[in-house]
Amino acid sequence: MKKLIVGVDVAEAKFDVAFRDINCQPVRADLSFSNSSDGIRDLIGCCIASASLAGKKVKIVIGMESTSNFHKNLERALRDSSRNFEIHVINPLAIKQFKKMNLKVYKTDKLDAHMIASYLARMEPNPSFAPLPGQEELKELTRLRRSYLEETTQLKNRIRSLLRIHFPGYKRLLGTKISSKMLIAFSNYSSPEEIISTGIDTLAEFSVSFRHRIGRPFAENLVRLAGKAPSRVLPGGIALAIKWTAQSLLQLQERIKMLDAEIVAMLDEYFPEHKLLSIPGIGPISAAAIIAEVGDIKRFSTPEKFIGYIGLYPVVWESGEMKTRFQMTYKGNKSLKMTFLVATAAARQFNPAIRQMYDRLRARGKSKRAAGGAVARKLACIVYAILAGDKKWDPEIASEGLRKSQQMAESLTEKKERNELPTEVVPQNAVIAAMEFNGQRRSPGNSILNGGATGNP
């Protein structure tokens, strides 16, 4: 089929567009459109009109980079159009590496549009899947929640640092965790002199939540802590820093609660009784984050590609005399990776299969971090199987899979004891260079050149 390939370089103010055929030859002159509703309408009309220049019954292929959210309106308009477009939303890193492969060392918007069109013509990637109804809204909320959690961690570290200096020994009297009682107290009185002058009775009556107050035991410990402070009167800036940090933490915690309620309501509206909720250890918030980032599971033809997209696989690091060590890659969808790593804590508690796997890895001498990463990978495989098979969680199938994996692990251990395993470490994700032999291109081992396995994606 004849194709009109359109490469679009998106920016906040405009689109630079290149029109090419399947041989990367220009079909018409490059154009520029404003990134507005009128500009998008003109771009779509120009693509339809330019299709006649490439012949009859031409398929229009449009590609753009996923640059921030500048491409969202264009992608939505293309999918809503009456004309059937083949749409590609491309990872900017792929275009960057493609430019390097073509020895392009400079950068302009027109060059980027041309390279996007060339990439589509030569690499022929699969078209992007349309987002599910409600997926974009869930993604905005879940990512906002993740940013709030990260900000909460920063503020907790800051208030811990301030309390260690000006209220030493607070962990022994008030507890190791930054509790709501602690935040309520320091958001009102941040100086030792203020705490002592306020008194135990007044402090004990501060409300923490409905029908819950700070209480007299906590107030007594707080006054005792203030009495042991190195300085009774803190500088004004330090007192404000403690007070405002505590107030910001309380506000963030309240916003996270409101976000959780909104996420659960949206999940019930767009994805009622979703099959991910049948997995023990996957709650509504984790399920919403997975749906928001993954969308249609058909994007991934194998579990390995799904794991590669998340970034839950180890890579080898070795150099010279340095011993080989494995660590999790920094690549992948960071939001989705963090969702699975956090979900493993609940899965170890409520999912027997996950708990048994974690205990078995720890018994073999794996560290908590390594065992947690392996369990997160296993949980991702379970999620892929549930979504791809369109079936709910079955504990019997999970137990059978766990039994088989344990047998494989025991078999590998026995082979290792008998020195039957190869001693040479083959780095994963390595593409072995092709060899010229008898005029034919061949490659040793399992490389992508002879259709063999390529390790992790």
C-alpha positions in Angstrom: 0.0 0.0 0.0 1.2 3.5 -0.8 1.9 5.7 2.2 2.2 9.3 3.0 4.5 9.6 6.0 4.2 12.8 8.0 6.8 13.6 10.6 5.7 16.3 13.1 8.1 18.0 15.5 5.9 19.3 18.3 6.7 22.4 20.4 4.7 24.6 22.7 4.0 27.2 20.0 4.1 25.4 16.7 4.4 22.2 14.7 7.1 21.7 12.0 5.9 19.1 9.5 7.8 17.0 6.9 5.9 15.1 4.2 7.7 12.0 2.8 6.9 8.8 0.9 8.0 5.3 1.8 11.4 6.0 0.2 12.0 9.1 2.4 11.6 11.3 -0.7 9.8 14.7 -0.2 6.2 14.7 -1.3 5.8 18.5 -0.8 7.6 21.3 0.9 8.0 21.3 4.7 5.4 23.4 6.5 4.8 24.9 9.9 1.5 25.2 11.9 0.6 26.9 15.1 0.0 24.6 18.1 -3.6 25.7 18.5 -7.0 24.4 17.5 -6.9 26.3 14.2 -3.4 25.1 13.5 -4.3 21.5 14.2 -7.3 21.7 11.9 -5.1 23.1 9.1 -2.5 20.4 9.7 -5.1 17.6 9.4 -6.5 19.2 6.2 -3.1 19.6 4.7 -2.3 15.9 5.4 -5.5 14.8 3.7 -4.9 17.1 0.7 -1.2 16.0 0.4 -2.2 12.3 0.3 -3.3 12.7 -3.3 0.2 13.7 -4.2 1.5 10.3 -3.3 -1.1 8.4 -5.4 -4.4 6.8 -5.0 -5.6 4.9 -1.9 -2.8 6.3 0.2 -2.4 5.4 3.8 -1.5 8.4 6.0 1.1 7.6 8.7 1.7 10.4 11.2 4.4 10.3 13.8 5.3 12.7 16.7 7.5 12.6 19.7 6.0 12.4 23.2 7.4 15.7 24.2 5.9 16.7 27.6 2.2 17.1 26.8 2.5 19.3 23.8 1.4 16.5 21.5 -1.7 15.6 23.4 -4.2 17.9 21.6 -2.9 16.9 18.2 -3.1 13.2 19.0 -6.6 13.5 20.3 -7.7 15.4 17.2 -6.2 12.8 14.9 -7.9 10.0 16.7 -11.3 11.8 16.6 -10.9 12.6 12.9 -13.2 10.9 10.4 -10.1 10.0 8.3 -8.3 6.9 9.5 -4.8 7.9 10.4 -2.0 5.5 11.5 -0.7 7.4 14.6 2.7 6.9 16.2 3.7 8.5 19.5 7.5 7.9 19.6 9.9 7.9 22.5 12.2 10.9 22.0 15.2 8.7 22.9 14.5 6.5 19.8 14.7 9.6 17.5 17.8 10.8 19.3 19.6 7.5 18.7 18.3 7.3 15.1 19.8 10.7 14.5 23.2 9.6 15.8 23.0 6.5 13.6 22.6 8.8 10.6 25.5 11.0 11.8 23.3 14.1 12.4 25.2 16.2 14.9 23.1 19.4 14.7 19.5 20.0 15.7 16.8 22.1 14.2 13.0 21.7 14.3 12.9 20.9 10.6 15.6 18.3 10.9 13.7 16.6 13.7 10.5 16.5 11.6 12.5 15.0 8.7 14.2 12.4 11.1 10.8 11.4 12.5 9.5 10.7 9.0 12.6 8.8 8.1 12.4 6.8 11.3 8.8 5.8 10.4 9.8 4.9 6.8 12.8 2.8 7.6 12.0 1.2 11.0 8.3 0.6 10.4 7.3 0.6 14.1 3.9 -0.6 15.3 1.3 2.1 15.6 0.5 3.5 19.1 -2.6 2.3 20.9 -5.3 4.7 21.7 -5.7 5.5 25.4 -8.6 3.8 27.2 -11.5 5.9 28.3 -10.6 7.6 31.6 -6.9 6.6 31.3 -5.5 10.1 30.8 -7.6 11.4 33.8 -6.4 8.6 36.0 -2.8 9.2 34.9 -3.0 12.9 35.9 -4.4 12.0 39.3 -2.0 9.1 40.1 1.1 11.1 39.0 0.0 14.1 41.0 -0.4 11.7 44.0 3.1 10.4 43.4 4.6 13.9 43.4 2.8 14.7 46.6 4.2 11.6 48.2 7.7 12.6 47.1 7.2 16.1 48.5 5.9 14.6 51.8 9.1 12.5 52.1 11.3 15.6 51.5 9.3 17.6 54.2 9.6 14.7 56.7 13.3 14.6 56.2 13.5 18.3 56.7 11.5 18.3 60.0 13.5 15.4 61.3 16.7 17.3 60.6 15.3 20.4 62.5 14.1 18.3 65.5 17.4 16.4 65.8 19.2 19.8 66.3 16.7 21.8 68.4 14.8 18.9 70.1 17.4 16.2 70.6 16.0 12.9 71.8 12.5 13.4 70.3 12.4 9.9 69.0 12.6 8.4 72.5 9.8 10.6 73.9 7.5 11.2 70.8 8.1 8.2 68.7 10.2 7.4 65.6 7.5 8.2 63.1 6.3 11.7 62.2 2.8 11.3 63.6 -0.2 13.5 63.2 0.0 14.4 66.9 3.6 15.6 66.4 2.6 17.7 63.4 -0.4 19.2 65.1 1.7 20.2 68.1 4.6 21.7 66.1 2.3 23.5 63.7 1.0 25.5 66.6 4.0 25.8 68.9 7.5 25.3 67.4 9.6 26.9 70.2 10.4 25.1 73.5 9.5 28.2 75.4 6.0 28.3 73.7 5.4 24.6 74.5 6.3 25.0 78.1 4.3 28.2 78.6 1.2 26.7 76.9 1.0 23.9 79.5 0.1 20.2 79.4 -3.6 20.7 79.8 -3.9 23.0 76.8 -1.7 20.8 74.6 -3.7 17.7 75.5 -6.9 19.2 74.2 -5.6 19.8 70.7 -7.8 17.9 68.2 -6.0 15.5 65.9 -9.1 14.1 64.1 -12.8 13.6 64.8 -13.1 12.4 68.5 -9.3 12.1 68.8 -7.0 14.5 70.7 -3.3 14.7 71.4 -3.9 13.3 74.9 -2.2 13.9 78.2 0.6 11.3 77.9 1.8 12.8 74.6 1.5 16.4 76.0 3.6 15.4 79.0 6.3 14.0 76.9 6.3 17.0 74.6 6.7 19.4 77.6 9.5 17.2 79.0 11.2 17.3 75.6 11.0 21.0 75.5 12.5 21.3 79.0 15.6 19.4 77.8 16.1 21.5 74.7 19.5 23.1 74.2 17.9 26.5 73.8 14.6 27.5 75.3 14.1 30.4 72.8 14.7 29.6 69.1 15.6 32.2 66.4 12.6 33.4 64.6 13.6 31.8 61.3 14.1 28.4 62.8 10.8 28.5 64.7 9.0 29.5 61.4 10.8 26.7 59.5 9.5 24.1 62.0 6.0 25.5 62.1 5.6 25.9 58.3 7.1 22.5 57.6 4.6 20.8 60.0 1.7 22.8 58.5 2.8 21.9 54.9 2.9 18.2 55.9 -0.6 18.4 57.3 -1.9 20.0 54.2 -0.2 17.5 51.9 -1.6 14.6 53.9 -5.1 16.0 53.6 -4.7 16.5 49.9 -3.5 12.9 49.4 -6.6 11.7 51.2 -8.8 13.7 48.9 -6.9 12.5 45.9 -7.3 8.9 47.0 -11.1 9.3 47.3 -11.2 10.9 43.8 -9.0 8.1 42.3 -11.2 5.4 43.8 -14.4 7.1 42.5 -12.9 7.5 39.0 -11.8 3.8 39.0 -15.3 2.7 39.9 -16.7 4.9 37.1 -14.5 3.9 34.2 -13.2 0.4 35.4 -15.8 -1.1 37.7 -14.8 -4.4 39.4 -11.5 -4.5 37.4 -9.7 -7.8 37.4 -6.5 -6.3 39.0 -8.5 -5.8 42.2 -8.8 -9.6 42.5 -5.0 -9.9 43.1 -4.3 -10.0 46.8 -2.0 -7.1 47.6 -3.2 -4.9 44.8 -5.5 -2.2 46.1 -7.5 0.4 44.3 -4.7 3.0 44.2 -2.1 0.6 42.8 -4.6 -0.8 40.3 -5.5 2.8 39.1 -1.8 3.6 38.7 -1.2 0.4 36.7 -4.1 1.0 34.4 -3.2 4.7 34.0 0.4 3.9 32.9 -0.2 0.6 30.9 -3.6 1.2 29.2 -4.2 -1.7 26.7 -2.0 -4.7 27.6 -1.9 -5.7 23.9 0.9 -3.1 23.5 3.2 -5.8 24.9 3.3 -9.1 23.1 5.3 -10.9 25.8 5.7 -10.6 29.6 9.4 -9.8 29.0 8.5 -6.7 27.0 6.1 -5.6 29.8 8.9 -6.1 32.3 11.3 -4.1 30.1 8.8 -1.3 29.9 8.5 -1.1 33.6 12.3 -1.5 34.1 12.2 -4.4 36.6 15.2 -6.3 35.4 18.8 -6.4 36.5 21.8 -5.4 34.4 25.5 -6.5 34.8 28.2 -4.2 36.0 31.8 -5.3 35.7 35.1 -3.7 34.8 38.6 -5.1 34.9 39.2 -6.8 38.2 35.9 -5.6 39.7 33.7 -8.5 40.6 30.5 -8.9 38.6 27.4 -7.5 40.3 23.8 -7.1 39.3 21.6 -4.1 40.0 18.2 -3.0 38.7 18.3 -0.8 35.7 17.5 2.9 35.9 15.5 2.7 32.7 11.8 2.1 32.5 8.6 3.9 33.5 9.6 5.3 36.9 6.0 5.8 38.1 5.0 2.3 37.2 8.2 0.8 38.7 7.6 2.6 42.0 4.0 1.4 42.0 5.1 -2.3 41.8 7.9 -1.8 44.4 5.6 -0.2 46.9 2.8 -2.8 46.2 5.2 -5.6 47.2 4.8 -4.6 50.8 1.1 -5.3 50.8 1.5 -8.3 48.5 3.9 -10.0 51.0 1.3 -9.5 53.7 -1.8 -10.6 51.9 -0.7 -12.8 49.0 0.5 -16.3 50.0 2.4 -16.9 46.7 4.3 -13.7 47.0 5.1 -14.2 50.7 6.4 -17.7 50.1 8.6 -16.5 47.2 10.0 -13.7 49.3 10.7 -16.0 52.3 12.4 -18.5 50.0 14.7 -15.8 48.5 15.6 -14.5 51.9 16.4 -18.0 53.1 18.8 -18.4 50.2 20.7 -15.4 51.4 19.3 -12.6 49.2 19.2 -9.1 50.6 15.9 -7.4 51.3 16.4 -5.1 48.4 17.2 -7.9 45.9 14.4 -10.1 47.2 12.0 -7.1 47.0 13.0 -6.4 43.4 12.5 -10.1 42.4 9.1 -10.1 44.1 8.1 -6.9 42.3 9.1 -8.6 39.0 7.0 -11.6 39.9 4.0 -9.4 40.8 4.4 -7.7 37.4 4.3 -11.1 35.6 1.1 -11.9 37.6 -0.5 -8.5 36.5 0.5 -9.3 32.9 -1.1 -12.7 33.0 -4.3 -11.4 34.6 -4.7 -8.6 32.0 -3.6 -10.6 28.9 -5.7 -13.7 29.9 -8.7 -11.5 31.0 -9.2 -13.7 34.0 -9.3 -13.0 37.7 -6.8 -14.2 40.2 -6.8 -18.0 40.9 -4.9 -19.1 44.0 -4.6 -22.7 42.7 -2.9 -21.5 39.4 -0.6 -19.3 41.5 0.4 -22.1 43.8 1.2 -24.4 40.8 3.3 -21.7 39.2 5.2 -21.1 42.5 5.8 -24.8 42.9 7.3 -25.0 39.4 9.5 -22.0 39.9 10.8 -23.5 43.2 11.6 -26.7 41.4 13.6 -24.7 38.8 15.5 -22.8 41.5 16.4 -26.1 43.2 17.5 -27.6 39.9 19.8 -24.6 39.3 21.2 -24.8 42.8 22.0 -28.5 42.3 23.7 -27.8 38.9 25.7 -25.0 40.5 26.9 -27.4 43.3 28.0 -29.9 40.6 29.7 -27.1 38.6 27.5 -27.8 35.6 26.7 -24.1 35.1 28.9 -22.0 32.8 31.3 -19.7 34.8 31.4 -17.0 32.1 28.9 -14.2 32.8 27.0 -13.1 29.6 25.8 -9.5 30.1 22.1 -9.1 29.4 20.8 -6.7 26.8 24.1 -7.0 24.8 23.8 -7.1 21.1 26.6 -9.3 19.7 28.2 -8.0 16.6 27.5 -10.0 13.4 30.3 -12.0 11.9 31.2 -12.3 8.2 31.5 -15.9 7.3 31.4 -17.4 3.8 29.7 -14.3 2.5 26.8 -14.7 4.9 26.1 -12.7 8.0 26.0 -14.9 11.1 26.3 -14.2 14.8 27.2 -16.5 17.6 24.9 -17.4 20.4 21.4 -16.1 20.8 21.5 -12.7 19.2 18.8 -10.7 17.5 20.5 -11.3 14.2 19.6 -15.0 14.0 16.2 -14.7 15.6 17.3 -16.0 18.9 16.6 -14.7 22.4 17.9 -11.3 23.3 17.7 -11.5 27.0 15.8 -8.7 28.8 14.2 -6.0 26.6 
